[in-house]
Amino acid sequence: MKSNHHAIFAALILMVFTLGAEPVCSQPKDEAQSQLQDQPRDQTQNQPQNHLKRPLPDPFLSYFIKAQKSLNKQEAEKKRQQKLALDREKQRQLTAAKKLEALREPYTDLQKLELAQLTLTAIVSTTGKAWAMVRDKMGRGYILKKGTFIGTNGGVVKEIVWKVKKALFGKQYVRKVLIKEPYLSKDQYIKYKTIEMKMAEMEYK
């Protein structure tokens, strides 16, 4: 009889534990792995560690870069100014050459004759004024006064001289025509030289 009681008591205890326990559902293996993958990871593990490899900035580097840029800018400006000066000089020389060509352009018959083809034959002087006469090889005469264009090189009568000076035996008459001619100097500037056209000096006792 006691054995039956023990069997019934054991059956009741087993029933109580069976009814009180919650059913356990095992998750599929794939679903568990998916949930593990969906869990947030430590963000610091994904961040690149480049900041640990960057060298410290050079405090003088920016100064040197700015200084080099300023120097390059000054050099470029210097070259630009040199080019402008060279262009201006070329333009000036070209203008001077054209001006000389214009000064030598013949407009009269007297400008078509070289000075060596002309002979000074007479000078007439009055108070404050003077005239001169020249002849070409054909015997044609031309009247000169201050400002007359003469010769093939753009010459202009600068002054007509008629004066008397003391000589060893009496007086000497000086008669000449001063002509200024334009020319280009070595540095390509228009300058003028003076040429004298003289008459034979005469002495009187």
C-alpha positions as CSV (number, residue, x, y, z in Angstrom):
1,M,0.0,0.0,0.0
2,K,2.9,2.3,0.8
3,S,4.4,1.7,-2.6
4,N,1.2,2.8,-4.3
5,H,1.3,6.1,-2.3
6,H,4.8,6.7,-3.2
7,A,4.1,6.2,-6.9
8,I,1.1,8.5,-6.8
9,F,3.1,11.2,-5.0
10,A,5.9,11.0,-7.6
11,A,3.4,11.3,-10.4
12,L,1.8,14.4,-8.9
13,I,5.2,16.1,-8.5
14,L,6.1,15.3,-12.1
15,M,2.8,16.8,-13.3
16,V,3.3,20.0,-11.3
17,F,6.8,20.6,-12.8
18,T,5.5,19.7,-16.3
19,L,2.6,22.2,-16.1
20,G,4.6,25.0,-14.5
21,A,7.5,25.0,-16.9
22,E,7.4,27.4,-20.0
23,P,7.9,25.8,-23.3
24,V,11.3,26.4,-24.7
25,C,11.5,27.3,-28.4
26,S,14.8,26.8,-30.0
27,Q,15.7,29.4,-32.6
28,P,17.1,28.3,-36.0
29,K,20.8,28.7,-36.4
30,D,20.5,31.1,-39.3
31,E,18.2,33.5,-37.5
32,A,20.5,33.6,-34.5
33,Q,23.5,34.5,-36.7
34,S,21.4,37.2,-38.4
35,Q,20.5,38.8,-35.1
36,L,24.1,38.8,-34.1
37,Q,25.1,40.5,-37.3
38,D,22.3,43.1,-36.8
39,Q,23.7,44.1,-33.4
40,P,25.6,47.4,-33.4
41,R,29.3,47.0,-33.4
42,D,31.8,49.2,-31.7
43,Q,32.1,52.3,-34.0
44,T,35.7,52.8,-33.0
45,Q,36.7,49.5,-34.5
46,N,35.5,50.7,-38.0
47,Q,37.1,54.1,-37.9
48,P,40.4,54.4,-39.8
49,Q,43.5,54.9,-37.7
50,N,45.0,57.4,-40.2
51,H,45.0,60.2,-37.6
52,L,47.6,58.2,-35.7
53,K,49.9,58.1,-38.8
54,R,49.7,61.9,-39.8
55,P,52.9,63.8,-39.1
56,L,52.8,66.9,-37.0
57,P,52.4,70.1,-39.1
58,D,55.5,72.2,-39.6
59,P,54.8,75.7,-38.1
60,F,57.3,77.3,-40.6
61,L,55.9,75.6,-43.7
62,S,53.1,78.0,-44.3
63,Y,55.5,81.0,-44.0
64,F,57.9,79.6,-46.5
65,I,55.1,78.8,-49.0
66,K,53.8,82.4,-48.7
67,A,57.3,83.8,-49.1
68,Q,57.9,81.7,-52.2
69,K,54.5,82.8,-53.7
70,S,55.4,86.4,-53.0
71,L,58.8,86.0,-54.6
72,N,57.3,84.3,-57.7
73,K,54.8,87.2,-58.0
74,Q,57.6,89.8,-57.8
75,E,59.6,88.0,-60.4
76,A,56.6,87.8,-62.7
77,E,55.9,91.5,-62.3
78,K,59.6,92.3,-62.9
79,K,59.6,90.3,-66.2
80,R,56.3,92.0,-67.2
81,Q,57.8,95.5,-66.6
82,Q,61.0,94.5,-68.5
83,K,58.9,93.4,-71.5
84,L,56.9,96.6,-71.4
85,A,60.1,98.7,-71.3
86,L,61.5,96.6,-74.2
87,D,58.3,97.1,-76.3
88,R,58.3,100.9,-75.5
89,E,62.0,101.1,-76.6
90,K,61.3,99.3,-79.9
91,Q,58.3,101.5,-80.5
92,R,60.4,104.6,-79.8
93,Q,63.1,103.5,-82.2
94,L,60.6,102.7,-84.9
95,T,59.0,106.2,-84.4
96,A,62.4,107.9,-84.6
97,A,63.2,106.0,-87.9
98,K,59.9,107.0,-89.4
99,K,60.4,110.6,-88.3
100,L,63.9,110.7,-89.9
101,E,62.4,109.3,-93.1
102,A,59.8,112.0,-93.1
103,L,62.4,114.7,-92.5
104,R,64.3,113.5,-95.5
105,E,61.3,113.4,-97.8
106,P,62.0,115.8,-100.7
107,Y,59.4,118.4,-101.5
108,T,61.5,120.9,-103.5
109,D,64.1,120.7,-106.2
110,L,66.7,121.9,-103.7
111,Q,66.0,118.9,-101.5
112,K,66.8,116.5,-104.4
113,L,70.3,117.8,-104.7
114,E,73.2,116.7,-102.5
115,L,75.2,119.5,-100.7
116,A,78.3,118.5,-102.7
117,Q,76.4,119.4,-105.9
118,L,75.9,123.0,-104.7
119,T,78.3,126.0,-104.6
120,L,77.8,129.0,-102.4
121,T,78.1,132.0,-104.7
122,A,76.8,135.0,-102.8
123,I,75.6,136.3,-99.4
124,V,73.7,139.5,-98.9
125,S,73.3,140.8,-95.4
126,T,71.2,143.7,-94.2
127,T,70.2,144.8,-90.7
128,G,69.0,141.7,-88.9
129,K,68.5,139.7,-92.1
130,A,70.7,137.7,-94.5
131,W,70.2,135.8,-97.8
132,A,72.5,133.5,-99.7
133,M,72.6,132.1,-103.2
134,V,73.8,128.7,-104.3
135,R,74.2,127.2,-107.8
136,D,74.1,123.6,-109.0
137,K,76.3,122.1,-111.6
138,M,73.9,123.1,-114.3
139,G,74.2,126.8,-113.3
140,R,70.7,127.1,-111.8
141,G,70.6,129.4,-108.8
142,Y,68.6,128.9,-105.6
143,I,68.0,131.5,-102.9
144,L,68.6,130.5,-99.3
145,K,67.4,132.0,-96.0
146,K,67.1,130.8,-92.5
147,G,64.8,127.8,-92.4
148,T,65.2,126.8,-96.0
149,F,65.3,123.0,-96.6
150,I,68.3,121.9,-98.5
151,G,70.0,118.6,-99.5
152,T,68.9,115.0,-99.6
153,N,69.5,114.4,-95.9
154,G,66.8,116.6,-94.5
155,G,69.1,119.6,-94.0
156,V,67.8,123.0,-92.9
157,V,69.5,126.4,-93.1
158,K,70.4,127.2,-89.5
159,E,72.3,130.5,-90.0
160,I,73.8,132.7,-92.7
161,V,77.0,134.2,-91.6
162,W,78.5,137.4,-93.0
163,K,81.1,139.1,-90.9
164,V,84.4,140.9,-90.9
165,K,87.3,140.0,-88.7
166,K,90.8,141.4,-88.4
167,A,93.5,139.7,-90.5
168,L,97.3,139.9,-90.5
169,F,97.2,142.5,-93.2
170,G,93.9,144.4,-93.0
171,K,90.4,142.8,-92.8
172,Q,89.0,139.4,-93.6
173,Y,85.4,138.7,-94.7
174,V,83.8,135.5,-93.5
175,R,80.8,134.3,-95.5
176,K,79.2,130.9,-94.9
177,V,75.9,129.1,-94.5
178,L,75.4,126.7,-91.5
179,I,73.1,123.8,-92.2
180,K,71.9,121.3,-89.6
181,E,71.2,117.8,-90.7
182,P,69.2,115.1,-88.7
183,Y,70.6,111.7,-88.2
184,L,70.0,108.6,-86.0
185,S,72.5,108.1,-83.2
186,K,73.7,104.7,-82.0
187,D,71.0,104.6,-79.4
188,Q,68.5,105.4,-82.1
189,Y,67.7,109.0,-81.1
190,I,67.3,111.8,-83.7
191,K,70.2,114.2,-83.4
192,Y,71.5,117.1,-85.5
193,K,75.0,117.8,-86.9
194,T,76.1,121.1,-88.3
195,I,77.6,121.4,-91.8
196,E,79.3,124.5,-93.1
197,M,79.0,125.7,-96.7
198,K,81.7,128.3,-97.2
199,M,82.6,130.9,-99.7
200,A,86.3,131.7,-100.4
201,E,87.5,134.1,-97.8
202,M,88.7,137.5,-99.0
203,E,91.3,139.8,-97.5
204,Y,91.4,143.5,-98.0
205,K,94.1,145.9,-97.0
